[in-house]
Amino acid sequence: DDNVAFDVRGHCFITETGIEEFNTFSNNLGALNKKLIVGFGQSDTPNHTPGKHQVSTFWIRNMMNNVVGNVAAGSAGAGFWIEMKDVKGNQLSSSSFRDNVAHSSFQGYNFYKKGWKPTNRGV
């Protein structure tokens, strides 16, 4: 809570594996995050498949976490990248994901996987 990440290469605030649950990301500011110059095979590695792998200020892989009141500004990729492991994954809800702002980024919000049809409610 209440963190600032400025002029960073790669992702700023992340849940890496998708098994993380019941964490809170609140009132954070990520500004001016850039693509990596050299990668090591991770999701923000340069020259990965365009549109699938990119740098993001917030990369959330499990919505059983709270993401509230955050700002993503000036990302070379997505401000918020919401990635679920499958199309039946858990669900964004108005209480777990709210009051977040993305601006001045290549893409504000990126939701992946295509065809996402959640069956479970978020926290």
PEZI-V123039 format. One record per pair of residues at least 12 apart in sequence whose ideal C-beta (glycine too) atoms are under 7 Angstrom apart, sorted by the first residue. I is the first residue (numbers start at 0). J is the second residue. Records with the same first field share a line. If there is no record, write none. Layout:
I->J / J
This chain:
0->23 / 25 / 26
1->26 / 27
2->27
3->28
4->29 / 32
5->30 / 31
6->31
7->32
8->33 / 35 / 36
9->35 / 43 / 54
10->43 / 54 / 55 / 58
11->29 / 32 / 56 / 57
12->24 / 27 / 29 / 56 / 57
13->58
14->59 / 60 / 61 / 64
17->60 / 61 / 84
18->61
19->61 / 64
20->61 / 63 / 64
21->63 / 64 / 122
22->64
23->64 / 65
24->57 / 64 / 65 / 66 / 69
25->65 / 67 / 68 / 69
26->68 / 69
27->69
28->70
29->56 / 57 / 71
30->72 / 73
31->73
32->54 / 56 / 74 / 75
33->54 / 75
34->54 / 75
53->76 / 77
54->74 / 75 / 76
55->74 / 76 / 77 / 79 / 80 / 109
56->71 / 74 / 78
57->69 / 71 / 78 / 79 / 80
58->80 / 82
59->81
60->82
61->89
62->89 / 90 / 91 / 95 / 96 / 121
63->89 / 121 / 122
64->95
65->95 / 122
66->95 / 96 / 99
67->97 / 98
68->98 / 99
69->99
70->100
71->101 / 104
72->102 / 103
73->103 / 104
74->104 / 105
75->105
76->105 / 106
77->104 / 106 / 108 / 109
78->101 / 104 / 107 / 108
79->99 / 101 / 108
80->109
81->110
82->111
83->112 / 115
85->112
86->112 / 114 / 115 / 116
87->116 / 117 / 118
88->115 / 117
89->117 / 119 / 121
90->117 / 119 / 120 / 121
91->121
92->120 / 121
95->121 / 122
